[in-house]
Every structure is written in C-alpha cells, then in structure tokens.
Amino acid sequence: AQKITQTQPGMFVQEKEAVTLDCTYDTSDPSYGLFWYKQPSSGEMIFLIYQGSYDQQNATEGRYSLNFQKARKSANLVISASQLGDSAMYFCAMRGDRAGYALNFGKGTSLLVTP
Amino acid sequence: NAGVMQNPRHLVRRRGQEARLRCSPMKGHSHVYWYRQLPEEGLKFMVYLQKENIIDESGMPKERFSAEFPKEGPSILRIQQVVRGDSAAYFCASSPPGAVNTGELFFGEGSRLTVL
C-alpha cells in the first residue's frame, strides 16, 4: 500500500522569501514517481514538478525545486522567491509502478503568501 | 489548444436523481482518469480508462457509479441515485500514450456536484 503524508495543514510566508512544504511517503514499490500539484482558489489542479525515484538529481522547474531524500522517504517542495500568486493549496502525490495507474494524493498544505 | 474540458462546472441534484459528468481529454490524449475530492481532502483516484476500455476501476464505489470512454465523444462519469455523501468535486485528467508511468496528468477544472 502507498501512503502520502503532508503534516502541515497551513503555512505562511512573506513575499520574496523561500518556503518548504513537507511531504513524506511510504511505498513498497521499487520504482515510483513523485508529483506536486497546486490548486488555487479557482479549483483547477496545476502540475508543478515531477521526481522519479531513480533520478540522480533533484528536480527543478523555475522557482520550484523538489528536495528528494530517498532514504528518508521525503519529497519536500521548495518555492523560492514567493509571490502573492503562490497562495494556494499544494498537494504531494505519488504513483508506484506496481500499484497501478492511480496517483495517490496527500491531504494538502494551504500556503498563504503575505505582502 | 484546449486543455481538459469538463462540464458542467457546477451541478445540483436532489437525492435519488442521476448525475452525469463529462470530460473531453486534451487533443492527442487517449488516457482518462477520474478523481474525487471531498471537502478539505486530497484527490482520490476513482477510475482509469482508455478508449472503449476500463483499465483500472479499483477506486470506484461498487454501486451507483459507472464510467465510460466511448470511441467517439467525451468520457462520462455517471452517478445514479445520488446521496448527500456524493457531494464533491470530480476531476478528470488525461495523459498521452506512453506517459502512464512517468508523465504528468493534465487536469480539468473539475465538476462540483452538490446533492440537496
């Protein structure tokens, strides 16, 4: 079975500062993928970043980077230089190769960026 | 270059009625997924379909829920005899062939079902 845990229900960060959103996971799959999605108040799900379990380097996409620590089973999202438009819910998700095609999502972290 | 299109965006039904939610995947995408999001929760996988085939329905409730993705037309998620607990946001996502294991899913904006 797979499990995704996001322990921070809510986070605050000041504009232009960096923020780390935590995500830990548990899986028995030897190969898996980790994803982060953003859900603004309008409701759509926006893909941010992907990390494969065998990728040697941490994934980066613009201001987003994924701090992947495989031994600790953590995949934290780092947002640098926060902007007011980053205020949203953030979901960590994973897909395991043996677990079918489903993406399993955490419960999310609400991020509020303040001026 | 339209993204994943879902309609209706909002649907209100009374208990016992039927709800039909439609999803047109992105152009060139042949894989469709349905997810449900309850208030204050993350998304829960329901079903994965390819054209005319249900590949994985392990997340679908055993009764009242069905899904299809016909050769022509959108994918349909059908909920019969709705109950208040069905009130949720239903998201459709699509992915291109070959991207099942490593690729991102492109989500629609969701259909919000309210059961009175």
Chai-1 contact restraints between the chains, C-beta under 6 A:
chainA,res_idxA,chainB,res_idxB,connection_type,confidence,min_distance_angstrom,max_distance_angstrom,comment,restraint_id
A,G33,B,T102,contact,1.0,0.0,6.0,A-B,restraint_1
A,G43,B,G110,contact,1.0,0.0,6.0,A-B,restraint_2
A,E44,B,E109,contact,1.0,0.0,6.0,A-B,restraint_3
A,M45,B,F107,contact,1.0,0.0,6.0,A-B,restraint_4
A,F47,B,E104,contact,1.0,0.0,6.0,A-B,restraint_5
A,Y50,B,E104,contact,1.0,0.0,6.0,A-B,restraint_6
A,F91,B,G42,contact,1.0,0.0,6.0,A-B,restraint_7
A,G100,B,D56,contact,1.0,0.0,6.0,A-B,restraint_8
A,Y101,B,Y48,contact,1.0,0.0,6.0,A-B,restraint_9
A,Y101,B,D56,contact,1.0,0.0,6.0,A-B,restraint_10
A,Y101,B,V100,contact,1.0,0.0,6.0,A-B,restraint_11
A,A102,B,F45,contact,1.0,0.0,6.0,A-B,restraint_12
A,F105,B,G42,contact,1.0,0.0,6.0,A-B,restraint_13
A,F105,B,L43,contact,1.0,0.0,6.0,A-B,restraint_14
A,G106,B,G42,contact,1.0,0.0,6.0,A-B,restraint_15
A,K107,B,G42,contact,1.0,0.0,6.0,A-B,restraint_16
A,G108,B,G42,contact,1.0,0.0,6.0,A-B,restraint_17
